[in-house]
């Protein structure tokens, strides 16, 4: 497999994870405003942690480390 193609696939996966994190953050914010949204907030926070772990693993391949800024990740 061509190394450029592998790098492109990694970049696409990183972008996908960032987009998913944006959507999850939006959903967390929306459910935090709801009176009975705690359960859904917990579910989205769990999903966010999974996305962050995936992103961290991919970025380590580029010798980059990131730390989440919220308690959810």
N, C-alpha and C positions, 0 to 999 in steps of 0.2 A: 504494500500500500504506500502510496506517495506521502512523504512526510508533510507536505503542504496541506494535503487533504485532511490528515489527522489533526493538524493544528486548526484548520478551519472548523472541523467537527467540534473540537474543544471550545473554540470561541463561540460557536452557535449554542452549545450547551450552557456556557456561562451566561450568554445573553438570555436564553430561555429561563434559566433560574432567576435572573434579575427581574424579568418580567413577571414571573410567578410570585416572587417576593413582593412586588409592587401590588399585585392583585390581592394577595393575602393581607398585606398591611391595610389596604382599603377595606377589606371585609372585617378585619379586627376593629378598625375605627368605627365602622357602621354598627357592628353588634355591641360595641361598648356604649353606644348611645341608647340602646334598647333596654327596657326595664328587665326583661328576662333573657338577656343575651349572654350571660356568663358561660353557659355550656358551650355555645358556639365560639365564643372568644377562646376558650380553652382548646377546642378542636383546631381552630385556625392557628393558634400559637404552637401547637404540636406540629402542624404541617410546616409552619415557618421554620421551626428548629431543624426539620429534615432538609428543607431547601438550603438553609444556611450551612449545614454540615456538607452537603453535596458541593456547594459553591466553594467552601473552604478547601475541600479535597482537590478540586480542579485548580484552584489558584495556587496551591502548594506546588503543583507541577511547574508553575512559572516562578517558583521561589518567592511567592507572595503569601503573607499571612494577614487575615482580617479578623477583627473581633466585632461581634455584634454590639449594637448600641442599646438594645432593649433587653429587658429581662426575659422576653419570650424566646430569644435565640440564644 
